[in-house]
Amino acid sequence: MKIRLPPEWGTDPVPENSRILRFFDYFVLWSSLGVGLLVMVAGSFLSSLSFFEVLAVSLAGSVIGSLMLASAGVVGSRYGVPTMVSLRPVLGLRGSYVPTVLNIVQLIGWTGFEIMIMAQAAGVLTGWLFGELSFPLWVVVFSLWCLLLALGGPLAVVRKWLERYAIWLVYISSIWITYLVATSPGVGQWLTGGKPDAIPLLLALDIVVAMPVSWWPLVSDYNRFAAKSSSSFWGTLSGYTLSNTWFYLLGAALVAVLGINDIISAIGTLFLGNAALILILVDETDNGFADIYSSAVSFQNIFPKTPQWVFAAFTTAAGALLALTVPLLQYEWFLLLIGSLFVPLLGAMTAEFFINRRNNPPVLDEFYQSSGVKIRGFVSWIAGILVYVAIIQLAPDIGASLPSFLTAVSVSVLQAQLLKRPLEKETR
């Protein structure tokens, strides 16, 4: 019997009859992608701050990052194209290959980190049974399950997996963990203040913003299935803001209140903590699915005729290899690297679609007939990267996300105005 996979769509626009996802679908999808063990690990980097500082940074960073994420998704929902294709009017057809390669690299990295954290958590629960084989065994199991979800496609995962089962399980477990942490004896001390050597607030903001921004190169891969652009925008913004704020705060709380630096071990010390961990793992697999599926879609921006399952299998295998070999200690550096590359790229894209061409928006043909390379887009992007890296290296206390984003926007708008003036003179 021949196995029939669902339609791929690939780099082609999604047909109108397949654009069926609404506000609730996107709220569930992005709130699900905004929760997980890796988000709590990122939140643990903020544990030196006081409760109110973590709350303020988590909320502000989540709103800023989710607003960027949802805005980028508008392009996909408006034109029905995946994210890497949506960059063609900004960077050109061949120019879009550069962020495509970078996105594939980050998605393989995310796949590795997701498989690693899931296998570590499952290994804690089953180490007594499988011993040293527990971790590699779970790496294989989670890799195969995430690959199967990726082959099923977004419509099936959202409506048949997340909405029916996974999201409700993770909500229940997360509420339980939050209650136990909030009623722990150490919470009072955390409320009164942080540590003297606390992480700078604006650097903490960069770490929070980096998580939703890491998803924006994927957002249109899913938001292109929206029945309405407004539904996908508000569902993405509200869903991701809620979950990202919650889990950054919860990750910081587990370390600050319980005094245990390892998130998995901290959850395990709580009453029924292992049961809650199992429920979180059920939902965590959707993050792995998104990384693998979007990696395959990104590959098709360069190799449109190759079936998605080939690239999905490659990403899964590469991610599993990383999970077995690369330590999680590199995670904070990985978040800041993503921010330095993709925050300013989003700035260049935002300027092009919503400022420079607000009165003359691209038509669908431009996504498929764009010039080879558009230098103007690269100038804006590189300017933003330089600002981000300079701030992180020289003055991390002032934060790099907003300055680099605004730099890319400003350079793009300035170039557009300078190029427009000679044309205006010629027409007089």
C-alpha positions, 0 to 999 in steps of 0.5 A: 500500500502506497503512503499518501502524504498531505499536499506540500504547497512548497513555495507556491501560494496557498490556494484560497480553499486551503486558507482556513485557519482562524483566530483560535487556531493561531492562538493555540498554535503560537501559545503552544510554540511559546511554551516549553522547556527551552523557554524555561531554560532561557527564563532561568538566565534571568533568575538573578533579577527580582520578581518584578524585574523579571515580570517587567522584562518578560512582559515587555520583551514578549510584547515587543518580540510578538508584535514583530512576529505577528507583523511579519506573519501579515505578509504571509497571510496576505499573499499566501506565501512562506517566509523565505519567499516573502523576503524576495521583494526585499532581497531579490530572488537569489538574495533570499537564499542568504537568509534561507541558508541562515534560517536552515542552520538555526532550525537545525540548531533548534531541532537539536536543542529541542530533541536534546531537552526532551530526551534529557527530561524523558531520561530523568523519568526512565533512567532507572529502566534503561540506564545509559541507553535512556538518552540516546533511545529518547533522542531516536523516539522524539526525532521520529515523532517530530518527523511524523508530525512534520510530514503531517503538515500544519493543518493536521497538527494544529486542528488534530493534535494541538487543539484536541490534546496537546495544548490542554495538557501543557496548560494543566501541567503549567498551572500546576507547576506555577501554583507549586512555585508560587506557594514555595517558602523561598518565593518571599525572598525573591519578591523582595529583590534580586542578586547584586550581580544581576544581569543588566535589564536591557540585556535580559530584554534582548534574551526575551525578545530573541525567542519570538524573533527566532520564530519570525523566519518561520511565521508565514510558513503557518500564517499563510493558511489564515482565512483573514490576516487580522485573525492570524495577527491577533491570534499570533500576538496574543497567543505568543505574548501570553505563553512567552511571558509566562514561561520566562517568568516560570523559568526564572522562578524555578531557579530563584525560588527553588535554588536549583539551576537545572530546570528539569531537576527543579521540576522533578523536586515538586509534588507530582513534578514528574507527572507535570514534566510528562505533560509538558513533553507531550506538547514540546514535540510541536516545537520540534515539528515546527523546526523540521517542517519550516526547515523543509519549506526553507530548503524548497526556496532554493530547491523547489522541485525536491519533495519536502520529506527529503529535507525534513528527514535531513533536518531531523537526522542533523538535529538528532546528531547535534542533540547527541554531541553539542552541550546545552551550555551554548544555548544563551550564545545561540539566542543572541546570535539569532537576535543579531541576524534576524532582528535587523532583517525583520527591520529591513522587511518591515520598512519595505512592506509597511513604509517604503511601499505602503502606497505601492504594495508588491503584487504576487508576481513580484515574489516569483519574478524578483531580481537576482539580488537587491543590494538596498535590502542587504545594506539595511540588514547589514547596518542593523547587524553591525549595530547589534554586534557592537552593542552586545560587545561594547555596551550590553547594558543598553540592549541591542534589539530595538537599536538594531531593528530601528537602524535597519528600518531607518537605513532602508527608509533613507535609501528609498528616499534618496533613490526617489529624489532623482526620479522626481527631478527627472519627471519635472 
